[in-house]
Amino acid sequence: MSEKDIKTTAEEASEDSADVSEEVKSEKTNQTEKTMSGKNKFRITSIVITALVLAAVIVLNVIAYVLTDRFSSLTVDITSNGTYQLSDATEKIIKGVKQKVSITFLTDRNTYSSLDEYYKQTLFLVDKMSKDSEGLVSVEFINIVSNPNFLNNYADDNLTTSDVIIKCGDKYNVLRKEDMYNFEFMDEQYQYISSSKAESAIDTSIVKVTSERSDKVILLTDNTEEDYSYLVKVLSANNYNVTEMEIEKADIPENINTVIAFAPTKDYSEGAAEKLRSFLYNEGNYSKSMIYVACSSKVDCPNITALLKDYGMAISDGLAFDMDTSRQLNTVSSYSAYGYIAASFVSKLFTDNILENNQTVLANNARAVTSLSEKAATPLICYSASSGICPFDATSDWNPQDYIIGNVNIMMQGISGDDKAQSKLIVSGSADMWSETVMKSQFANQEYMLNIMANLNHRQNNTVNLDNKVITEYSLQNISRQTSVLVGMVMYAFIPLAILGAGITVFIIRRRK
């Protein structure tokens, strides 16, 4: 082979080798491009799935916010004090509505809702009222700034945009912001809402505009030194027309069914006591009632004593005490055998919706009420087996153990009349039982008094409790078992499973590619 042929062969071999190298490079390039393309696809797929999950979460949150903001019935209240729930009393009132009632806010919904969190809470509650009333209670919004003609029907009411009108037929009641919210001052300049009484205020208005009756009650103020203003407020909220008068100066009107004698510190005159005796006798027709609330101090009252004796009862010459420490509530500085005692019900009279809820009443500085005739008087409330009566003239070294008689009664009912008609006299040994402090507590004093008044006035017991609601932070320690299970399933099952499912999906897609 010539040198020329050898050179030619070498060149051809070199060209073939170059071609093979180019093919290998090309194949590697293609493989790399495929690998890069696959990785890009994986990345894109991962990004898309992640973006979809995030978008779904955002969309669901937006939808949930819009729906719950517009429709309060879609929310779940997990606040510790039921801030966004209707009370049992409200539910009872709403379900008892037989006529159409309108709750009208004098501005648009969004504006009212944005004024304060308590205003928003009110909208939640009235929406629930409307829903639970099956359409008989409606919630309306009239912007009086853009619709000033609306004010023509309420020219004498001086309405503002923060007012609310509750109306049934021709009867209506205007609620001011002060009627619906409790205000306090910060640094003596800034005023803020500390709690809401909107629910009870609206309840009161609904009862007033739908009720066909307003029972008149006389409260005797002769010689009283106790504060009865909150009792009057509670009764007025439940559509009782309470009139204050002095029995020594005026006669009891014929259209009065119930008289309350509130803690007189002096005896009534013979003439005043006879007025009360005649009122209860009612010319032999009876059907009248009286509540006598004793003061906590020693008072010589022979005329009042004689009246109570007619009904088989007497007031003790001393204060009731209870040595059972489990019944004693801590006061400002210490426990007391006389003050703030959790009492027991002796009779089921007037205990509707109280015993069922395992509630009781609270008494403070109570005088014992004793029975002179078991047939004539019925014990209502008593202290424990470790209770007794401390005489007003007891010395400082008196021994409580020597005075324990057990189950001291502090409230009783006496009856006069016959099988056809009866008059009732109820004696309460404690004026503090009906004070604002006690009636606003978690005890059932307020409801018990309203049950008594409903019974004495032959009413259906649709009572309004004057409670305040404070917006609290969510407390998972006090939510119901059902709610806690639901929250637990969402937090510990649904969300983790959703994340795990998204991860498995990405993994499977990568493996297949």
Order of alpha helices (4+ residues) and beta strands (2+ residues): alpha-alpha-beta-alpha-alpha-beta-beta-beta-alpha-beta-beta-alpha-beta-alpha-beta-beta-alpha-beta-alpha-beta-beta-beta-beta-beta-beta-beta-beta-beta-alpha-alpha-alpha-alpha
